[in-house]
């Protein structure tokens, strides 16, 4: 599928009712934390946004992920989409997603067009309600990561993402003194689990309906 055609198909698909929990839950860690889907908790939580950014790369259409830097925090070293918390000066969450993407991986926020959003997702460990946006840039990006926040860029071709959609396993993770089992996606030999995997799961649920 050509880039422009893909964007048009995605934009139309994102105008339809979102799968929400039904699309997210199959990649949720077990035991399932029902508070992830509690709209009341989400409304009171800190606000943040991430961006599923489609752009051109050496292998065709690609999406940049990041490996977070090691820091004192619950998401240290994890694979994620570029994004972060909403600043008081941000006019809305879509701006947050574009601003954070520019700050973390160097893609000019002015070059990013937002075509829609996925369902908000509450993340209990960090008390964030995250809104995932879907966008694109027509320019071929020259990435410039911020080493304070990002260890490295993890590029993923669209073909790889779609090919991996049905391949999920269980891994055991010890977090906050509890052992959980988490389904995951493997992207470029990196494990993508938790909130990011749940976001991808909803996106891929939508993709299956519109392709």
C-alpha positions as semicolon CSV with decimal commas, in nm:
position;residue;x (nm);y (nm);z (nm)
1;X;0,000;0,000;0,000
2;X;0,131;0,344;-0,093
3;X;0,196;0,593;0,186
4;X;-0,081;0,841;0,097
5;X;-0,332;0,561;0,048
6;X;-0,239;0,416;0,388
7;X;-0,294;0,751;0,559
8;X;-0,636;0,793;0,398
9;X;-0,742;0,442;0,502
10;X;-0,622;0,495;0,858
11;X;-0,787;0,835;0,886
12;X;-1,121;0,690;0,776
13;X;-1,084;0,394;1,014
14;X;-1,012;0,619;1,310
15;X;-1,339;0,805;1,253
16;X;-1,531;0,485;1,333
17;X;-1,618;0,382;1,692
18;X;-1,299;0,265;1,864
19;X;-1,271;-0,088;2,008
20;X;-1,141;0,050;2,338
21;X;-1,111;-0,214;2,610
22;X;-1,191;-0,496;2,367
23;X;-0,890;-0,400;2,159
24;X;-0,658;-0,331;2,452
25;X;-0,731;-0,611;2,695
26;X;-0,581;-0,906;2,509
27;X;-0,233;-0,761;2,558
28;X;-0,289;-0,655;2,920
29;X;-0,063;-0,802;3,190
30;X;-0,210;-1,078;3,406
31;X;-0,354;-1,060;3,669
32;X;-0,568;-0,801;3,498
33;X;-0,585;-0,461;3,669
34;X;-0,942;-0,347;3,615
35;X;-0,843;0,006;3,714
36;X;-0,677;0,037;3,374
37;X;-1,027;0,069;3,230
38;X;-1,178;0,281;3,510
39;X;-1,286;0,610;3,355
40;X;-1,313;0,770;3,698
41;X;-0,948;0,700;3,778
42;X;-0,848;0,811;3,431
43;X;-1,029;1,142;3,472
44;X;-0,839;1,219;3,796
45;X;-0,497;1,103;3,673
46;X;-0,212;1,306;3,531
47;X;-0,249;1,357;3,156
48;X;-0,008;1,246;2,888
49;X;0,006;1,157;2,520
50;X;0,207;0,934;2,288
51;X;0,235;0,923;1,911
52;X;0,215;0,637;1,665
53;X;0,400;0,816;1,386
54;X;0,397;0,687;1,029
55;X;0,683;0,800;0,809
56;X;0,911;0,689;0,528
57;X;1,221;0,485;0,606
58;X;1,483;0,268;0,434
59;X;1,245;-0,031;0,436
60;X;0,933;0,158;0,334
61;X;0,667;0,280;0,576
62;X;0,792;0,271;0,935
63;X;0,699;0,367;1,292
64;X;0,964;0,488;1,539
65;X;0,964;0,341;1,888
66;X;1,206;0,436;2,162
67;X;1,394;0,249;2,431
68;X;1,367;0,469;2,737
69;X;1,680;0,570;2,922
70;X;1,755;0,418;3,263
71;X;1,618;0,641;3,537
72;X;1,448;0,631;3,875
73;X;1,101;0,539;3,760
74;X;0,862;0,255;3,682
75;X;0,907;0,279;3,303
76;X;1,287;0,285;3,304
77;X;1,443;0,104;3,007
78;X;1,112;0,005;2,850
79;X;1,018;0,016;2,482
80;X;0,761;0,289;2,423
81;X;0,614;0,526;2,171
82;X;0,752;0,880;2,184
83;X;0,547;1,093;2,420
84;X;0,515;1,222;2,772
85;X;0,320;1,434;3,016
86;X;0,108;1,733;2,923
87;X;0,265;2,066;3,015
88;X;0,047;2,350;3,147
89;X;0,134;2,551;2,834
90;X;0,017;2,280;2,593
91;X;-0,314;2,381;2,428
92;X;-0,427;2,017;2,398
93;X;-0,302;1,659;2,411
94;X;-0,237;1,636;2,038
95;X;0,011;1,920;2,080
96;X;0,167;1,731;2,372
97;X;0,219;1,428;2,149
98;X;0,385;1,634;1,876
99;X;0,596;1,839;2,116
100;X;0,721;1,534;2,305
101;X;0,802;1,357;1,978
102;X;1,013;1,650;1,867
103;X;1,189;1,670;2,205
104;X;1,260;1,297;2,229
105;X;1,347;1,197;1,873
106;X;1,394;1,525;1,686
107;X;1,102;1,517;1,439
108;X;0,985;1,873;1,380
109;X;0,641;1,906;1,541
110;X;0,530;2,136;1,258
111;X;0,585;1,856;1,008
112;X;0,355;1,614;1,195
113;X;-0,011;1,585;1,097
114;X;-0,250;1,415;1,340
115;X;-0,518;1,201;1,177
116;X;-0,691;1,061;1,485
117;X;-0,657;0,912;1,829
118;X;-0,697;0,575;1,995
119;X;-0,869;0,515;2,329
120;X;-0,730;0,670;2,645
121;X;-0,548;0,421;2,867
122;X;-0,491;0,455;3,241
123;X;-0,149;0,339;3,363
124;X;-0,171;0,253;3,735
125;X;0,202;0,239;3,823
126;X;0,261;0,600;3,718
127;X;-0,097;0,734;3,762
128;X;-0,113;0,863;3,405
129;X;-0,403;0,869;3,164
130;X;-0,241;0,843;2,822
131;X;-0,403;0,932;2,491
132;X;-0,237;0,765;2,192
133;X;-0,247;0,972;1,874
134;X;-0,191;0,850;1,519
135;X;-0,008;1,083;1,284
136;X;0,232;1,106;0,994
137;X;0,503;1,319;0,843
138;X;0,550;1,344;0,468
139;X;0,916;1,425;0,518
140;X;1,169;1,148;0,564
141;X;1,277;1,219;0,924
142;X;1,632;1,275;1,038
143;X;1,614;1,149;1,394
144;X;1,800;1,320;1,675
145;X;1,734;1,156;2,012
146;X;1,755;1,324;2,350
147;X;1,995;1,101;2,549
148;X;1,849;1,219;2,879
149;X;1,519;1,050;2,796
150;X;1,597;0,803;2,519
151;X;1,858;0,529;2,514
152;X;1,807;0,456;2,145
153;X;1,560;0,463;1,860
154;X;1,386;0,136;1,772
155;X;1,253;0,166;1,415
156;X;0,982;-0,077;1,309
157;X;0,861;-0,126;0,955
158;X;0,484;-0,142;0,909
159;X;0,527;-0,482;0,746
160;X;0,707;-0,614;1,056
161;X;0,442;-0,477;1,290
162;X;0,159;-0,635;1,093
163;X;0,350;-0,963;1,057
164;X;0,409;-0,980;1,435
165;X;0,045;-0,905;1,518
166;X;-0,052;-1,265;1,588
167;X;0,273;-1,367;1,756
168;X;0,246;-1,311;2,127
169;X;0,398;-1,501;2,414
170;X;0,399;-1,482;2,793
171;X;0,688;-1,351;2,995
172;X;0,716;-1,319;3,370
173;X;0,803;-0,981;3,516
174;X;0,859;-0,888;3,878
175;X;0,720;-0,542;3,940
176;X;0,631;-0,369;4,264
177;X;0,699;-0,696;4,448
178;X;0,449;-0,892;4,239
179;X;0,515;-1,138;3,959
180;X;0,294;-1,079;3,658
181;X;0,261;-1,256;3,326
182;X;0,252;-1,031;3,024
183;X;0,184;-1,099;2,657
184;X;0,421;-0,907;2,436
185;X;0,525;-0,814;2,085
186;X;0,882;-0,858;1,972
187;X;1,013;-0,568;1,763
188;X;1,375;-0,566;1,648
189;X;1,466;-0,813;1,923
190;X;1,308;-0,589;2,187
191;X;1,013;-0,684;2,408
192;X;0,711;-0,452;2,389
193;X;0,468;-0,511;2,672
194;X;0,233;-0,328;2,908
195;X;0,065;-0,006;2,800
196;X;0,253;0,015;2,469
197;X;0,149;-0,339;2,373
198;X;-0,211;-0,258;2,469
199;X;-0,205;0,053;2,248
200;X;-0,066;-0,149;1,957
201;X;-0,330;-0,414;2,014
202;X;-0,610;-0,161;1,974
203;X;-0,445;-0,019;1,663
204;X;-0,408;-0,364;1,509
205;X;-0,770;-0,446;1,595
206;X;-0,873;-0,141;1,394
207;X;-0,635;-0,235;1,112
208;X;-0,794;-0,580;1,079
209;X;-1,131;-0,415;1,019
210;X;-1,017;-0,166;0,757
211;X;-0,749;-0,343;0,556
